[in-house]
Amino acid sequence: MPKVLALIPARGGSKGVHRKNMRLVAGKPLIAHTISQALEAAGVDEVIVSSDDDEILAVAEANGAIALRRPDHIAQDDSPVIDSIIHAVGQHGPYDAVALLQPTSPLRLPTDITAAVALFLQTGQPVCSVFRVEDGHPGRMYRIEDGGGRARLVPLMPELARHRRQDLPPLYLRNGALYVFGPRQVDEGRIITDDMLAYVMDANSSVNVDTEFDLRVLKLVMEDRAP
């Protein structure tokens, strides 16, 4: 049977939202929601939380995950996530697939993790979760250029600027909820590749907490989902 790791990267520091991984959402720390989803997903063998923060590591252990202390030199603001992936899989390999689950995108379901992992194992191609762009479609975007002292709007995609929203070609945005990949991507040092497959999620399940406003939206959505 293939070995599957679910890896949750969670630094203690955050510029946009202070201590965001520990902020309470629906009665428990934000990161605890992703841990629960990973533990409930079929086919996941180990759930690992990689962090430099004692409090986050304690929450990981209390919620049933493996707490892996991340070295300080790969836990800086500018540290690429691939460094924490290489560190984690080096401690817990060999493995066939890694599901990277960002705790700031906690509206995925355990079945989403299971399906995305299955897609990777069936095809051997890395998988990335996305949602269809509607109002933020680049066909409705503009640059601002100087027009004789006035801010002149210039369409980013002139050929689509006059299309109705419902007539725009479908485009998709990564939502941060799921990345599934294998040893090849780790060895190459990149998880965003040219051969990724899409795992399409609903836009309402794609809240990614980067700001305090995002956190407020997430709390409202989670409250609505509560039984």
Residue frames as a rotation matrix with the C-alpha (Angstrom) as fourth column:
MET 1
0.575 0.818 0.000 0.00
0.818 -0.575 0.000 0.00
0.000 0.000 -1.000 0.00
PRO 2
-0.021 -0.594 0.804 1.30
0.461 -0.720 -0.519 3.50
0.887 0.360 0.289 -0.79
LYS 3
-0.181 -0.116 -0.977 2.47
0.959 -0.239 -0.149 5.60
-0.216 -0.964 0.155 2.13
VAL 4
0.133 0.352 0.926 0.83
0.544 -0.807 0.229 9.01
0.828 0.474 -0.299 2.29
LEU 5
-0.586 -0.341 -0.735 1.94
0.797 -0.409 -0.445 11.89
-0.149 -0.846 0.511 4.50
ALA 6
0.568 0.658 0.494 -0.31
0.635 -0.733 0.245 14.83
0.523 0.174 -0.834 5.28
LEU 7
-0.443 -0.827 -0.347 1.93
0.892 -0.370 -0.259 17.80
0.086 -0.424 0.901 6.05
ILE 8
0.721 0.679 0.136 0.61
0.629 -0.724 0.284 20.96
0.291 -0.119 -0.949 7.70
PRO 9
-0.401 -0.905 0.142 3.16
0.759 -0.415 -0.501 23.82
0.513 -0.093 0.853 7.68
ALA 10
0.690 0.717 0.100 2.48
0.480 -0.557 0.678 26.32
0.542 -0.419 -0.728 10.47
ARG 11
-0.483 -0.862 0.154 5.01
0.500 -0.416 -0.760 28.94
0.719 -0.290 0.632 11.51
GLY 12
-0.152 0.382 -0.911 4.41
0.956 -0.179 -0.234 30.87
-0.252 -0.907 -0.338 14.69
GLY 13
-0.614 -0.170 -0.771 4.94
0.135 -0.985 0.110 34.26
-0.778 -0.036 0.628 13.08
SER 14
-0.063 0.602 0.796 2.57
0.997 0.075 0.022 36.03
-0.047 0.795 -0.604 10.69
LYS 15
-0.936 -0.344 -0.075 2.62
0.336 -0.936 0.105 39.54
-0.106 0.073 0.992 9.26
GLY 16
-0.650 0.717 0.253 -0.97
-0.093 -0.406 0.909 39.80
0.754 0.567 0.330 8.01
VAL 17
0.546 0.828 0.130 -2.83
-0.357 0.089 0.930 38.22
0.758 -0.554 0.344 10.94
HIS 18
-0.271 -0.719 0.640 -1.12
-0.894 -0.059 -0.444 38.03
0.357 -0.693 -0.627 14.32
ARG 19
-0.774 -0.148 0.616 -0.77
-0.462 0.798 -0.388 34.40
-0.434 -0.585 -0.685 15.52
LYS 20
-0.160 0.830 -0.534 -3.26
-0.980 -0.071 0.183 33.35
0.114 0.553 0.825 12.85
ASN 21
-0.389 -0.002 -0.921 -2.69
-0.263 0.959 0.109 29.60
0.883 0.284 -0.374 13.22
MET 22
-0.838 0.049 -0.544 -3.72
0.512 0.415 -0.752 29.85
0.188 -0.909 -0.373 16.87
ARG 23
-0.784 0.607 0.131 -6.70
-0.619 -0.780 -0.086 32.19
0.050 -0.149 0.988 16.45
LEU 24
-0.673 0.587 0.450 -9.96
0.126 0.691 -0.712 30.68
-0.729 -0.422 -0.538 17.62
VAL 25
-0.610 0.554 -0.567 -12.42
-0.763 -0.216 0.609 29.72
0.215 0.804 0.554 14.89
ALA 26
0.294 0.831 -0.472 -15.62
-0.502 0.554 0.664 27.84
0.813 0.042 0.580 15.78
GLY 27
0.883 0.217 0.416 -14.27
-0.460 0.219 0.861 27.21
0.096 -0.951 0.293 19.26
LYS 28
0.668 -0.711 0.223 -10.81
0.463 0.630 0.624 25.86
-0.583 -0.313 0.749 18.49
PRO 29
-0.101 -0.787 -0.609 -7.48
-0.209 -0.582 0.786 27.05
-0.973 0.207 -0.106 17.07
LEU 30
0.437 0.283 -0.853 -7.47
-0.837 -0.219 -0.502 27.55
-0.329 0.934 0.142 13.32
ILE 31
-0.446 -0.729 -0.519 -4.86
-0.866 0.498 0.045 24.85
0.226 0.470 -0.854 12.77
ALA 32
-0.659 0.204 0.724 -6.94
-0.332 0.785 -0.523 22.24
-0.675 -0.584 -0.450 14.62
HIS 33
0.450 0.875 -0.178 -9.53
-0.533 0.104 -0.839 22.21
-0.716 0.472 0.514 11.81
THR 34
0.348 -0.398 -0.849 -6.96
-0.873 0.193 -0.448 21.12
0.342 0.897 -0.280 9.24
ILE 35
-0.745 -0.605 0.283 -5.53
-0.667 0.672 -0.321 18.51
0.004 -0.428 -0.904 11.59
SER 36
-0.222 0.757 0.615 -9.00
-0.350 0.526 -0.775 16.99
-0.910 -0.387 0.148 12.06
GLN 37
0.659 0.478 -0.581 -9.61
-0.681 0.051 -0.731 16.91
-0.320 0.877 0.359 8.30
ALA 38
-0.088 -0.798 -0.596 -6.29
-0.888 0.334 -0.316 15.16
0.451 0.501 -0.738 7.66
LEU 39
-0.787 -0.197 0.584 -6.89
-0.526 0.710 -0.469 12.58
-0.322 -0.676 -0.662 10.38
GLU 40
0.056 0.924 0.379 -10.32
-0.296 0.378 -0.877 11.78
-0.953 -0.063 0.295 8.96
ALA 41
0.293 0.029 -0.956 -9.14
-0.949 -0.113 -0.294 11.48
-0.117 0.993 -0.006 5.35
ALA 42
0.863 0.044 0.504 -9.02
-0.030 0.999 -0.035 7.92
-0.505 0.015 0.863 4.06
GLY 43
0.786 -0.572 0.234 -5.60
0.516 0.398 -0.758 6.73
0.340 0.717 0.608 2.94
VAL 44
0.401 -0.666 0.630 -3.51
-0.526 -0.730 -0.437 9.16
0.750 -0.156 -0.642 4.99
ASP 45
0.339 -0.354 -0.872 -0.91
0.530 0.837 -0.134 7.32
0.777 -0.417 0.471 7.08
GLU 46
-0.263 -0.477 -0.839 0.66
0.952 -0.271 -0.144 10.14
-0.159 -0.836 0.525 9.08
VAL 47
0.701 0.446 0.556 -0.38
0.483 -0.871 0.089 13.70
0.525 0.206 -0.826 9.86
ILE 48
-0.146 -0.888 -0.436 2.56
0.989 -0.136 -0.055 15.97
-0.010 -0.440 0.898 10.58
VAL 49
0.947 0.307 0.090 2.56
0.303 -0.951 0.053 19.57
0.102 -0.023 -0.995 11.77
SER 50
-0.036 -0.994 0.101 5.81
0.947 -0.066 -0.316 21.37
0.320 0.084 0.944 11.01
SER 51
0.815 0.361 0.452 6.34
0.200 -0.909 0.367 24.42
0.544 -0.209 -0.813 13.20
ASP 52
-0.366 -0.925 0.105 8.90
0.319 -0.230 -0.919 26.49
0.874 -0.303 0.379 15.05
ASP 53
-0.299 0.397 0.868 6.33
-0.682 -0.725 0.096 27.44
0.667 -0.564 0.488 17.71
ASP 54
-0.988 -0.151 0.013 5.90
-0.111 0.667 -0.737 25.62
0.103 -0.730 -0.676 21.04
GLU 55
-0.440 0.890 0.117 2.21
-0.503 -0.137 -0.853 26.46
-0.744 -0.434 0.508 21.36
ILE 56
0.221 0.497 -0.839 1.38
-0.974 0.160 -0.161 25.24
0.054 0.853 0.520 17.86
LEU 57
-0.523 -0.499 -0.691 3.34
-0.464 0.847 -0.260 22.02
0.715 0.185 -0.674 18.42
ALA 58
-0.934 0.231 0.272 1.45
-0.174 0.371 -0.912 21.43
-0.312 -0.900 -0.306 21.67
VAL 59
-0.001 0.977 -0.212 -1.89
-0.769 -0.137 -0.625 21.89
-0.639 0.162 0.752 19.88
ALA 60
-0.034 -0.090 -0.995 -0.74
-0.875 0.484 -0.014 19.47
0.483 0.870 -0.095 17.18
GLU 61
-0.880 -0.359 -0.312 0.03
-0.169 0.849 -0.501 16.76
0.445 -0.388 -0.807 19.72
ALA 62
-0.736 0.641 0.219 -3.18
-0.280 0.006 -0.960 17.38
-0.616 -0.768 0.175 21.66
ASN 63
0.220 0.865 -0.451 -5.18
-0.810 -0.096 -0.579 16.93
-0.544 0.493 0.679 18.46
GLY 64
0.653 0.114 0.749 -3.52
0.002 0.988 -0.152 13.70
-0.758 0.101 0.645 17.39
ALA 65
0.923 -0.375 -0.088 -0.89
-0.133 -0.097 -0.986 14.90
0.361 0.922 -0.139 14.91
ILE 66
0.357 -0.904 -0.236 2.87
0.934 0.344 0.097 14.35
-0.007 -0.255 0.967 14.91
ALA 67
0.966 -0.070 -0.249 4.57
-0.025 -0.983 0.179 17.54
-0.258 -0.167 -0.952 16.10
LEU 68
0.369 -0.866 0.336 7.75
0.926 0.314 -0.208 18.20
0.074 0.388 0.918 14.14
ARG 69
0.540 -0.236 -0.808 9.94
0.239 -0.877 0.416 21.07
-0.807 -0.417 -0.418 15.26
ARG 70
0.792 -0.229 0.566 11.15
0.542 -0.163 -0.825 23.09
0.281 0.960 -0.005 12.30
PRO 71
-0.143 -0.919 -0.368 14.70
0.968 -0.208 0.142 24.46
-0.207 -0.335 0.919 12.54
ASP 72
0.257 0.262 -0.930 14.88
0.337 -0.927 -0.167 28.24
-0.906 -0.270 -0.327 12.88
HIS 73
-0.624 -0.627 -0.466 16.80
-0.170 -0.473 0.864 28.73
-0.762 0.619 0.189 9.64
ILE 74
-0.904 0.397 0.158 13.84
0.271 0.246 0.931 27.39
0.331 0.884 -0.330 7.61
ALA 75
-0.034 0.913 -0.406 11.19
0.999 0.035 -0.004 29.17
0.010 -0.405 -0.914 9.69
GLN 76
-0.744 -0.285 -0.605 11.84
0.316 -0.947 0.059 32.74
-0.589 -0.147 0.794 8.64
ASP 77
0.129 0.838 -0.530 9.37
-0.207 -0.500 -0.841 35.11
-0.970 0.219 0.109 6.92
ASP 78
0.264 -0.098 -0.960 11.12
-0.941 -0.244 -0.234 34.53
-0.211 0.965 -0.157 3.61
SER 79
-0.658 -0.510 0.554 11.71
-0.428 0.859 0.282 30.79
-0.620 -0.052 -0.783 4.00
PRO 80
-0.373 0.537 -0.756 10.23
-0.828 0.176 0.533 28.88
0.419 0.825 0.379 1.03
VAL 81
0.448 0.664 0.599 7.74
-0.857 0.509 0.077 26.17
-0.254 -0.548 0.797 1.97
ILE 82
0.694 -0.208 -0.689 9.74
-0.281 0.803 -0.526 23.60
0.662 0.559 0.499 0.02
ASP 83
-0.400 -0.898 0.183 12.42
-0.518 0.057 -0.853 23.77
0.756 -0.437 -0.488 2.73
SER 84
-0.326 0.357 0.875 9.97
-0.889 0.200 -0.413 22.65
-0.322 -0.912 0.252 5.40
ILE 85
0.772 0.587 -0.243 8.70
-0.635 0.703 -0.322 19.93
-0.018 0.403 0.915 3.06
ILE 86
0.263 -0.770 -0.581 12.20
-0.308 0.504 -0.807 18.58
0.914 0.391 -0.105 2.47
HIS 87
-0.628 -0.490 0.605 12.86
-0.694 0.000 -0.720 18.63
0.353 -0.872 -0.340 6.21
ALA 88
0.057 0.760 0.647 9.62
-0.911 0.304 -0.277 16.85
-0.407 -0.574 0.710 7.09
VAL 89
0.873 0.307 -0.379 9.82
-0.456 0.790 -0.409 14.09
0.174 0.530 0.830 4.51
GLY 90
-0.052 -0.961 -0.271 13.46
-0.458 0.264 -0.849 13.56
0.887 0.080 -0.454 5.39
GLN 91
-0.648 -0.132 0.750 12.32
-0.761 0.128 -0.636 12.76
-0.012 -0.983 -0.183 8.94
HIS 92
-0.106 0.773 0.626 9.34
-0.512 0.497 -0.700 10.60
-0.852 -0.395 0.343 7.95
GLY 93
0.226 0.131 -0.965 10.16
-0.954 0.232 -0.192 8.88
0.199 0.964 0.177 4.65
PRO 94
-0.991 -0.093 0.091 10.09
0.107 -0.178 0.978 6.85
-0.075 0.980 0.186 2.55
TYR 95
-0.202 0.952 -0.229 6.71
-0.017 -0.237 -0.971 7.89
-0.979 -0.192 0.064 1.17
ASP 96
-0.461 0.129 0.878 4.70
0.849 0.352 0.394 7.77
-0.258 0.927 -0.271 -2.05
ALA 97
-0.001 0.521 0.854 2.66
0.579 -0.696 0.425 10.95
0.815 0.495 -0.301 -1.75
VAL 98
-0.782 -0.157 -0.603 2.57
0.583 -0.526 -0.619 14.12
-0.220 -0.836 0.503 0.32
ALA 99
0.230 0.856 0.463 -0.61
0.789 -0.443 0.427 16.14
0.570 0.268 -0.777 0.81
LEU 100
-0.851 -0.513 -0.108 0.39
0.496 -0.722 -0.482 19.67
0.169 -0.464 0.870 1.76
LEU 101
0.191 0.981 -0.020 -2.47
0.839 -0.153 0.522 21.28
0.509 -0.117 -0.853 3.69
GLN 102
-0.728 -0.438 0.527 -2.19
0.164 -0.859 -0.486 24.95
0.665 -0.267 0.697 4.56
PRO 103
-0.555 0.525 -0.646 -3.99
0.821 0.220 -0.527 25.64
-0.134 -0.822 -0.553 7.85
THR 104
-0.725 0.256 -0.640 -5.12
-0.132 -0.963 -0.235 29.03
-0.676 -0.086 0.732 6.51
SER 105
-0.514 0.599 -0.615 -7.47
-0.779 -0.025 0.626 27.28
0.359 0.801 0.479 4.04
PRO 106
-0.918 -0.014 0.397 -9.58
-0.285 0.717 -0.635 25.16
-0.276 -0.696 -0.662 6.42
LEU 107
-0.026 0.997 -0.079 -12.80
-0.797 -0.069 -0.600 24.78
-0.603 0.047 0.796 4.41
ARG 108
-0.441 -0.162 -0.883 -11.67
-0.691 0.689 0.219 21.65
0.573 0.706 -0.416 2.54
LEU 109
0.636 0.643 0.426 -13.31
-0.771 0.542 0.334 18.37
-0.015 -0.541 0.841 3.57
PRO 110
-0.083 -0.654 0.752 -11.61
-0.474 0.690 0.548 15.06
-0.877 -0.311 -0.367 4.42
THR 111
0.502 0.343 0.794 -13.13
0.464 0.668 -0.582 13.70
-0.730 0.661 0.176 1.21
ASP 112
0.941 -0.251 -0.226 -11.33
-0.336 -0.643 -0.688 16.43
0.027 0.724 -0.690 -0.74
ILE 113
0.066 -0.967 0.246 -8.00
-0.915 0.040 0.402 15.22
-0.399 -0.251 -0.882 0.64
THR 114
-0.022 -0.008 1.000 -8.85
-0.012 1.000 0.008 11.60
-1.000 -0.012 -0.023 -0.14
ALA 115
0.817 0.435 0.379 -9.91
0.358 0.134 -0.924 12.40
-0.453 0.890 -0.046 -3.71
ALA 116
0.780 -0.571 -0.257 -6.88
-0.623 -0.673 -0.398 14.60
0.054 0.471 -0.881 -4.47
VAL 117
-0.142 -0.831 0.538 -4.47
-0.749 0.445 0.491 11.97
-0.648 -0.333 -0.685 -3.13
ALA 118
0.218 0.300 0.929 -6.22
0.265 0.898 -0.352 9.26
-0.939 0.323 0.116 -5.17
LEU 119
0.986 0.150 -0.078 -5.89
-0.019 -0.363 -0.931 11.40
-0.168 0.919 -0.355 -8.31
PHE 120
0.331 -0.938 -0.106 -2.15
-0.939 -0.338 0.058 11.75
-0.090 0.081 -0.993 -7.74
LEU 121
-0.253 -0.450 0.856 -1.65
-0.458 0.835 0.304 8.04
-0.852 -0.315 -0.418 -7.06
GLN 122
0.531 0.544 0.649 -3.62
0.324 0.577 -0.749 7.12
-0.783 0.609 0.130 -10.18
THR 123
0.984 -0.011 0.177 -1.80
0.159 -0.391 -0.907 9.50
0.080 0.920 -0.383 -12.52
GLY 124
0.190 -0.964 -0.186 1.58
0.969 0.154 0.190 10.24
-0.155 -0.216 0.964 -10.98
GLN 125
-0.277 -0.231 0.932 0.99
0.516 -0.855 -0.059 13.93
0.811 0.465 0.357 -11.70
PRO 126
-0.899 -0.085 -0.430 0.96
0.424 -0.420 -0.802 16.55
-0.113 -0.903 0.414 -8.93
VAL 127
-0.028 0.983 0.179 -2.45
0.850 -0.071 0.522 17.91
0.526 0.167 -0.834 -7.96
CYS 128
-0.971 -0.228 -0.077 -3.43
0.237 -0.855 -0.461 21.45
0.039 -0.465 0.884 -6.97
SER 129
-0.120 0.976 -0.182 -6.79
0.936 0.050 -0.348 22.65
-0.331 -0.212 -0.920 -5.63
VAL 130
-0.982 -0.124 0.140 -8.38
0.174 -0.881 0.439 25.58
0.069 0.456 0.888 -7.45
PHE 131
-0.109 0.986 -0.127 -11.67
0.608 -0.035 -0.793 27.42
-0.787 -0.164 -0.595 -7.75
ARG 132
-0.093 0.144 0.985 -13.28
0.963 -0.238 0.126 29.15
0.253 0.960 -0.116 -10.71
VAL 133
-0.824 -0.263 -0.502 -12.74
0.385 -0.910 -0.154 32.91
-0.416 -0.320 0.851 -10.81
GLU 134
0.169 0.923 0.346 -15.89
0.984 -0.136 -0.118 35.00
-0.062 0.360 -0.931 -11.22
ASP 135
0.954 0.289 -0.077 -15.79
0.287 -0.957 -0.033 38.71
-0.083 0.009 -0.996 -10.32
GLY 136
0.431 -0.867 -0.250 -12.00
-0.291 -0.396 0.871 38.68
-0.854 -0.303 -0.423 -10.08
HIS 137
0.591 -0.162 0.790 -11.61
0.697 0.596 -0.399 37.47
-0.407 0.786 0.465 -13.67
PRO 138
-0.389 -0.837 -0.384 -8.62
0.468 -0.539 0.701 39.15
-0.793 0.093 0.602 -15.40
GLY 139
-0.468 0.303 0.830 -10.94
0.832 -0.165 0.529 39.99
0.298 0.939 -0.175 -18.30
ARG 140
0.657 0.732 0.181 -12.46
0.583 -0.645 0.493 42.59
0.478 -0.219 -0.851 -15.98
MET 141
0.395 -0.611 -0.686 -9.13
0.698 -0.285 0.656 43.98
-0.597 -0.739 0.314 -14.76
TYR 142
0.871 -0.109 0.479 -7.40
0.264 -0.719 -0.643 47.21
0.414 0.686 -0.598 -15.76
ARG 143
-0.246 -0.914 -0.322 -4.04
0.969 -0.220 -0.117 48.88
0.036 -0.340 0.940 -15.45
ILE 144
0.829 0.396 -0.394 -3.89
0.418 -0.908 -0.032 52.56
-0.371 -0.138 -0.918 -14.54
GLU 145
-0.166 -0.874 0.456 -1.69
0.986 -0.157 0.059 54.67
0.020 0.460 0.888 -16.78
ASP 146
-0.371 -0.048 -0.927 -1.00
0.305 -0.949 -0.073 58.38
-0.877 -0.310 0.367 -16.85
GLY 147
-0.063 0.419 0.906 -3.24
0.996 -0.031 0.084 60.15
0.063 0.907 -0.416 -19.32
GLY 148
-0.254 -0.117 0.960 -2.19
0.326 -0.945 -0.029 63.78
0.911 0.305 0.278 -19.23
GLY 149
-0.813 -0.136 0.567 -2.33
-0.442 -0.490 -0.751 64.00
0.380 -0.861 0.338 -15.46
ARG 150
0.181 0.920 0.347 -5.37
-0.983 0.172 0.058 61.75
-0.006 -0.352 0.936 -15.17
ALA 151
-0.562 -0.322 0.762 -5.59
-0.438 0.897 0.056 58.10
-0.702 -0.303 -0.645 -14.21
ARG 152
-0.027 0.511 -0.859 -6.52
-0.995 0.073 0.075 56.35
0.101 0.857 0.506 -17.45
LEU 153
0.220 0.207 0.953 -7.92
-0.444 0.891 -0.092 52.82
-0.869 -0.403 0.288 -17.32
VAL 154
-0.209 -0.351 -0.913 -6.31
-0.961 0.246 0.125 50.37
0.181 0.903 -0.389 -19.75
PRO 155
0.797 0.593 0.116 -7.84
-0.604 0.781 0.156 46.85
0.001 -0.194 0.981 -20.02
LEU 156
-0.092 -0.811 0.577 -5.53
-0.639 0.492 0.591 44.05
-0.763 -0.315 -0.564 -19.03
MET 157
-0.684 -0.013 0.730 -7.20
0.442 0.788 0.428 41.83
-0.580 0.615 -0.533 -21.63
PRO 158
-0.675 0.406 -0.616 -8.77
-0.547 -0.836 0.048 44.18
-0.495 0.370 0.786 -24.22
GLU 159
-0.773 0.346 -0.531 -10.29
-0.341 0.480 0.808 41.32
0.535 0.806 -0.253 -26.17
LEU 160
-0.460 0.603 -0.652 -12.46
0.730 0.675 0.109 40.41
0.506 -0.426 -0.750 -23.17
ALA 161
-0.981 -0.074 -0.180 -13.16
0.175 -0.736 -0.654 43.85
-0.084 -0.673 0.735 -21.66
ARG 162
-0.581 0.808 -0.100 -16.66
-0.808 -0.557 0.195 44.11
0.102 0.194 0.976 -23.15
HIS 163
-0.533 0.378 -0.757 -17.74
0.065 0.910 0.409 40.54
0.844 0.169 -0.510 -22.42
ARG 164
0.474 0.702 0.532 -20.47
-0.667 -0.108 0.737 39.89
0.575 -0.704 0.417 -19.89
ARG 165
-0.175 -0.572 0.801 -19.24
-0.958 0.288 -0.003 38.10
-0.229 -0.768 -0.599 -16.79
GLN 166
0.356 0.411 0.839 -21.10
-0.330 0.895 -0.298 34.93
-0.874 -0.171 0.454 -17.71
ASP 167
0.998 0.012 -0.059 -19.51
-0.060 0.274 -0.960 34.93
0.005 0.962 0.275 -21.18
LEU 168
0.310 -0.949 0.049 -15.91
-0.950 -0.311 -0.003 35.13
0.018 -0.046 -0.999 -19.99
PRO 169
0.241 -0.283 -0.928 -13.79
-0.257 0.904 -0.342 31.98
0.936 0.321 0.145 -20.55
PRO 170
0.978 0.200 -0.063 -13.41
0.000 0.302 0.953 29.93
0.210 -0.932 0.295 -17.36
LEU 171
-0.029 -0.995 0.097 -10.22
-0.250 -0.087 -0.964 30.58
0.968 -0.053 -0.246 -15.43
TYR 172
0.775 0.279 -0.568 -9.12
0.357 0.549 0.756 29.10
0.522 -0.788 0.326 -12.13
LEU 173
0.214 -0.652 0.728 -7.14
-0.671 -0.640 -0.376 30.33
0.710 -0.408 -0.574 -9.11
ARG 174
-0.390 -0.414 -0.822 -5.16
0.345 0.762 -0.547 28.28
0.854 -0.497 -0.155 -6.61
ASN 175
0.527 0.678 0.512 -6.90
-0.257 -0.447 0.857 28.35
0.810 -0.583 -0.061 -3.23
GLY 176
-0.295 -0.803 0.517 -4.12
-0.766 -0.125 -0.631 26.94
0.571 -0.583 -0.578 -1.06
ALA 177
0.481 0.604 0.636 -6.23
-0.872 0.406 0.273 24.12
-0.093 -0.686 0.722 0.37
LEU 178
0.728 -0.126 0.674 -4.48
0.047 0.990 0.133 21.15
-0.684 -0.065 0.726 -1.26
TYR 179
0.263 -0.655 -0.709 -1.23
-0.948 -0.041 -0.315 20.31
0.177 0.755 -0.632 -2.98
VAL 180
0.727 -0.062 0.684 -0.44
-0.187 0.940 0.284 16.64
-0.661 -0.335 0.671 -3.57
PHE 181
0.524 -0.668 -0.529 2.92
-0.771 -0.108 -0.627 15.55
0.362 0.737 -0.571 -4.95
GLY 182
0.979 -0.166 -0.117 5.58
0.191 0.949 0.252 12.88
0.069 -0.269 0.961 -4.69
PRO 183
0.435 -0.885 -0.166 9.30
0.517 0.094 0.851 12.29
-0.737 -0.456 0.499 -4.30
ARG 184
-0.043 -0.483 0.875 10.12
0.991 -0.133 -0.025 13.64
0.129 0.865 0.484 -7.77
GLN 185
0.566 0.324 0.758 8.72
0.321 -0.934 0.160 17.09
0.760 0.153 -0.632 -6.99
VAL 186
0.963 -0.253 -0.095 10.52
0.022 -0.278 0.960 17.16
-0.270 -0.926 -0.262 -3.63
ASP 187
0.213 -0.937 0.277 13.81
0.777 0.334 0.534 16.13
-0.593 0.101 0.799 -5.25
GLU 188
-0.080 -0.191 0.978 13.36
0.877 -0.479 -0.022 18.88
0.473 0.857 0.206 -7.85
GLY 189
-0.741 -0.266 -0.617 12.63
0.616 -0.635 -0.466 21.40
-0.267 -0.725 0.634 -5.10
ARG 190
-0.843 0.518 -0.149 9.29
-0.539 -0.815 0.212 22.64
-0.012 0.259 0.966 -6.43
ILE 191
-0.623 0.711 0.326 5.64
0.431 0.660 -0.616 21.77
-0.653 -0.244 -0.717 -5.98
ILE 192
0.458 0.683 -0.569 4.24
-0.237 -0.523 -0.819 24.26
-0.857 0.510 -0.078 -8.53
THR 193
-0.583 -0.678 0.447 4.94
0.160 0.444 0.882 22.51
-0.797 0.585 -0.151 -11.82
ASP 194
-0.633 0.286 -0.720 3.83
-0.748 -0.464 0.474 22.64
-0.198 0.839 0.507 -15.45
ASP 195
-0.668 0.356 -0.654 2.11
-0.171 0.782 0.600 19.25
0.724 0.512 -0.461 -15.29
MET 196
-0.914 0.351 0.203 -0.23
-0.196 0.055 -0.979 19.85
-0.354 -0.935 0.019 -12.33
LEU 197
-0.565 0.825 -0.011 -3.76
0.534 0.376 0.757 18.47
0.629 0.422 -0.653 -12.40
ALA 198
-0.603 0.430 0.672 -6.69
-0.569 -0.822 0.015 20.51
0.559 -0.374 0.740 -11.11
TYR 199
-0.586 0.603 -0.541 -8.79
0.789 0.576 -0.212 19.52
0.184 -0.551 -0.814 -8.15
VAL 200
-0.586 0.399 0.705 -11.69
-0.006 -0.872 0.489 21.94
0.811 0.282 0.513 -8.48
MET 201
-0.618 0.389 -0.683 -13.36
0.773 0.141 -0.619 23.20
-0.145 -0.910 -0.388 -5.32
ASP 202
0.426 0.845 0.323 -16.28
0.833 -0.506 0.226 25.53
0.354 0.173 -0.919 -4.79
ALA 203
-0.219 -0.494 0.842 -15.44
0.159 -0.869 -0.468 29.21
0.963 0.031 0.268 -4.35
ASN 204
0.543 0.520 0.659 -17.33
-0.553 -0.369 0.747 29.19
0.632 -0.770 0.087 -1.03
SER 205
0.959 -0.266 -0.097 -14.88
0.263 0.713 0.650 26.56
-0.104 -0.649 0.754 0.23
SER 206
0.317 -0.874 0.367 -11.84
0.815 0.053 -0.577 28.55
0.485 0.482 0.730 -0.83
VAL 207
0.930 -0.036 0.366 -11.42
-0.202 -0.882 0.426 31.19
0.307 -0.470 -0.828 1.88
ASN 208
0.219 -0.932 -0.288 -7.69
0.775 0.345 -0.529 31.67
0.593 -0.107 0.798 2.51
VAL 209
0.884 0.217 -0.414 -6.83
0.455 -0.601 0.658 33.65
-0.106 -0.770 -0.630 5.65
ASP 210
-0.105 -0.918 0.382 -4.32
0.861 -0.276 -0.427 36.36
0.497 0.284 0.820 4.77
THR 211
-0.668 -0.038 0.743 -6.02
-0.140 -0.974 -0.176 39.33
0.731 -0.221 0.646 6.48
GLU 212
-0.916 0.395 0.074 -8.21
-0.068 0.029 -0.997 40.06
-0.396 -0.918 0.000 9.49
PHE 213
-0.179 0.882 -0.437 -11.12
-0.942 -0.281 -0.183 40.49
-0.284 0.379 0.881 7.08
ASP 214
-0.256 0.012 -0.967 -10.53
-0.550 0.821 0.156 36.98
0.795 0.571 -0.203 5.70
LEU 215
-0.950 -0.150 -0.273 -10.60
0.129 0.608 -0.784 35.67
0.283 -0.780 -0.558 9.26
ARG 216
-0.622 0.783 0.007 -13.95
-0.495 -0.386 -0.779 37.36
-0.607 -0.488 0.627 9.92
VAL 217
0.009 0.601 -0.799 -15.39
-0.976 0.181 0.125 35.84
0.220 0.779 0.588 6.74
LEU 218
-0.555 -0.304 -0.774 -14.08
-0.230 0.951 -0.208 32.41
0.799 0.063 -0.598 7.71
LYS 219
-0.977 0.199 0.078 -15.67
-0.040 0.190 -0.981 32.62
-0.210 -0.961 -0.178 11.15
LEU 220
-0.234 0.946 -0.225 -19.04
-0.837 -0.314 -0.448 33.42
-0.494 0.084 0.865 9.60
VAL 221
0.005 0.186 -0.983 -18.76
-0.801 0.589 0.107 30.52
0.599 0.787 0.152 7.16
MET 222
-0.785 -0.371 -0.497 -17.72
-0.037 0.828 -0.559 28.10
0.619 -0.420 -0.664 9.89
GLU 223
-0.797 0.568 0.208 -20.58
-0.349 -0.151 -0.925 29.21
-0.493 -0.809 0.319 12.10
ASP 224
0.054 0.837 -0.544 -23.02
-0.989 -0.030 -0.143 28.53
-0.136 0.546 0.827 9.25
ARG 225
-0.153 -0.203 -0.967 -21.52
-0.542 0.835 -0.089 25.06
0.826 0.511 -0.238 8.76
ALA 226
-0.900 -0.246 0.361 -21.77
-0.432 0.380 -0.818 24.13
0.064 -0.892 -0.448 12.44
PRO 227
-0.584 0.709 -0.395 -24.47
0.421 0.680 0.600 21.50
0.694 0.183 -0.696 13.15
